[in-house]
Amino acid sequence: MSERLGPIPPADMTAEQRAAAQAVIDGPRGALYGPFVPLLHSPELMACTQRLGEYLRYRSALGTRLTELAILVTARHWDQQVEWAIHAPIAAQEGVPQAVIDAIAERRRPDGLAPDEQAVYDFCRELHGTKQVGDATWAAAVLQFGEKGVTDLMGINGYYTLLAMVMNGARSAVPPSTAEPLPD
């Protein structure tokens, strides 16, 4: 399968595309990659999307380790290889145990999660799987993270679902990664 919305050569970019691309490059990501390649075809959408993602990925109330865990659950739900290739190594670097990463990749419930990790995992799986969150799962997440943290957790799930849909639809190329690809 070939990429549907691949990179736009800089010489072919509109002024709006150049500005949107430069904002991503100048931000904490430091480069234009992953979902921002297809999103650049709609520069205003990309600009809005990257600002939301910058908050959720780098400054959410959950912190980086738990944010990365939520991203992995979302990537697995959507079978999103690009998100997995980018975020599985980051999750490991941020302290998510490799056994947990492997279990998520294999669609198994991870063993030995810390209480905060368990709250994230259960919340994300339930939200993706049932399209809602039951009272017990909600209460456990609020106990761990407060209402702001739970709101950010819902945002992370929604944001990375958006990116997964964009990249799945655009057939985005998977970057080189130290992570094993998601199994079928």
C-alpha positions as CSV (number, residue, x, y, z in Angstrom):
1,M,0.0,0.0,0.0
2,S,1.3,3.4,-0.9
3,E,1.2,6.5,1.1
4,R,-1.8,8.7,0.0
5,L,-0.8,12.1,1.5
6,G,3.0,12.0,1.5
7,P,5.4,14.8,2.2
8,I,5.1,18.0,0.3
9,P,8.4,19.3,-1.1
10,P,9.2,22.7,0.4
11,A,9.3,24.3,-3.0
12,D,5.7,23.2,-3.5
13,M,4.3,24.4,-0.2
14,T,2.0,27.3,0.0
15,A,2.9,30.2,2.4
16,E,0.3,28.8,4.9
17,Q,1.8,25.3,4.7
18,R,5.3,26.6,5.2
19,A,4.2,28.6,8.3
20,A,2.3,25.6,9.7
21,A,5.3,23.3,9.1
22,Q,7.7,25.8,10.7
23,A,5.5,26.0,13.8
24,V,5.8,22.2,14.3
25,I,9.6,22.3,13.6
26,D,10.1,25.1,16.0
27,G,8.1,23.5,18.8
28,P,9.1,20.6,21.1
29,R,8.8,18.0,18.3
30,G,11.6,19.6,16.4
31,A,10.7,18.1,13.0
32,L,7.7,17.5,10.7
33,Y,6.9,13.7,10.9
34,G,4.1,11.2,11.6
35,P,0.6,12.6,11.4
36,F,1.8,16.1,10.6
37,V,2.9,14.9,7.1
38,P,-0.7,14.2,5.9
39,L,-2.2,17.0,8.0
40,L,0.0,19.6,6.2
41,H,-2.3,19.1,3.3
42,S,-4.8,21.1,5.4
43,P,-2.5,23.6,7.1
44,E,-5.1,25.2,9.4
45,L,-6.2,21.8,10.6
46,M,-2.6,20.9,11.2
47,A,-1.9,24.1,13.1
48,C,-4.9,23.6,15.4
49,T,-4.1,19.9,15.9
50,Q,-0.5,20.4,16.7
51,R,-1.3,23.0,19.4
52,L,-3.7,20.6,21.1
53,G,-1.2,17.8,20.8
54,E,1.6,19.9,22.2
55,Y,-0.4,20.4,25.4
56,L,-1.6,16.8,25.7
57,R,1.7,15.2,25.0
58,Y,4.1,17.5,26.8
59,R,2.1,19.3,29.5
60,S,-0.9,17.2,30.5
61,A,-1.9,16.7,34.1
62,L,-0.9,13.0,33.8
63,G,2.8,13.5,33.2
64,T,4.8,11.9,30.4
65,R,4.8,8.3,31.6
66,L,1.1,7.9,31.9
67,T,0.4,10.0,28.8
68,E,2.6,7.6,26.8
69,L,0.8,4.6,28.3
70,A,-2.5,6.1,27.2
71,I,-1.1,6.7,23.7
72,L,0.0,3.0,23.4
73,V,-3.5,1.8,24.4
74,T,-5.0,4.1,21.8
75,A,-2.4,3.1,19.1
76,R,-3.1,-0.6,19.7
77,H,-6.9,0.0,19.6
78,W,-6.5,1.6,16.2
79,D,-3.7,-0.8,15.0
80,Q,-1.7,2.4,14.3
81,Q,1.8,1.4,13.4
82,V,3.2,5.0,13.2
83,E,2.0,5.9,16.6
84,W,3.4,2.7,18.0
85,A,6.7,3.1,16.3
86,I,7.1,6.6,17.7
87,H,5.7,6.1,21.2
88,A,6.6,2.6,22.3
89,P,10.3,3.6,22.6
90,I,9.3,6.8,24.4
91,A,7.1,4.9,26.8
92,A,9.9,2.6,27.7
93,Q,12.3,5.5,28.2
94,E,9.7,7.2,30.5
95,G,9.4,4.1,32.7
96,V,6.6,2.0,31.3
97,P,7.9,-1.6,31.8
98,Q,8.7,-3.5,28.6
99,A,6.4,-6.3,29.8
100,V,3.5,-3.9,29.8
101,I,4.3,-2.6,26.4
102,D,4.5,-6.1,25.0
103,A,1.2,-7.1,26.6
104,I,-0.5,-4.1,25.1
105,A,1.0,-5.0,21.7
106,E,-0.3,-8.5,22.0
107,R,-3.8,-7.4,23.2
108,R,-3.2,-8.9,26.6
109,R,-4.1,-7.3,29.9
110,P,-0.7,-6.3,31.5
111,D,0.2,-7.8,34.9
112,G,1.7,-5.9,37.8
113,L,0.6,-2.4,36.9
114,A,1.1,0.3,39.5
115,P,-2.3,1.8,40.7
116,D,-1.9,4.9,38.5
117,E,-1.0,2.8,35.4
118,Q,-4.0,0.5,36.1
119,A,-6.3,3.5,36.3
120,V,-5.0,4.7,32.9
121,Y,-5.1,1.3,31.3
122,D,-8.6,0.5,32.5
123,F,-10.0,3.9,31.6
124,C,-8.6,3.9,28.1
125,R,-9.6,0.3,27.3
126,E,-13.1,0.9,28.6
127,L,-13.5,4.2,26.7
128,H,-12.3,2.7,23.4
129,G,-14.0,-0.6,23.9
130,T,-17.4,0.4,25.1
131,K,-17.4,4.1,24.0
132,Q,-18.1,5.1,27.6
133,V,-16.7,4.8,31.1
134,G,-18.4,3.0,33.9
135,D,-18.8,4.5,37.4
136,A,-16.2,2.3,39.1
137,T,-13.5,3.1,36.4
138,W,-14.4,6.8,36.5
139,A,-14.1,6.9,40.3
140,A,-10.7,5.1,40.2
141,A,-9.4,7.5,37.6
142,V,-10.7,10.6,39.5
143,L,-9.1,9.3,42.7
144,Q,-5.8,9.0,41.0
145,F,-5.8,12.1,38.8
146,G,-8.6,14.4,39.9
147,E,-11.1,15.9,37.4
148,K,-8.4,17.8,35.5
149,G,-6.4,14.7,35.0
150,V,-9.4,12.7,33.9
151,T,-10.3,15.4,31.5
152,D,-6.8,15.4,30.0
153,L,-6.9,11.6,29.8
154,M,-10.1,11.8,27.7
155,G,-8.4,14.4,25.6
156,I,-5.4,12.2,25.0
157,N,-7.6,9.3,23.9
158,G,-9.5,11.5,21.5
159,Y,-6.5,13.3,20.2
160,Y,-4.5,10.1,19.4
161,T,-7.7,8.6,17.9
162,L,-7.8,11.6,15.5
163,L,-4.2,11.1,14.6
164,A,-4.7,7.3,14.2
165,M,-7.6,7.9,11.9
166,V,-5.7,10.4,9.8
167,M,-2.6,8.1,9.5
168,N,-4.7,5.0,8.8
169,G,-6.7,6.8,6.2
170,A,-3.6,8.4,4.6
171,R,-1.6,5.2,4.8
172,S,1.2,7.1,6.5
173,A,4.7,5.5,6.2
174,V,6.0,3.9,9.4
175,P,9.3,5.5,10.4
176,P,12.3,3.4,11.5
177,S,11.9,2.4,15.1
178,T,13.5,0.3,17.8
179,A,10.0,-1.0,18.6
180,E,8.7,-4.2,17.0
181,P,5.7,-3.6,14.7
182,L,2.3,-4.3,16.2
183,P,1.3,-7.9,15.5
184,D,-1.8,-8.6,13.5
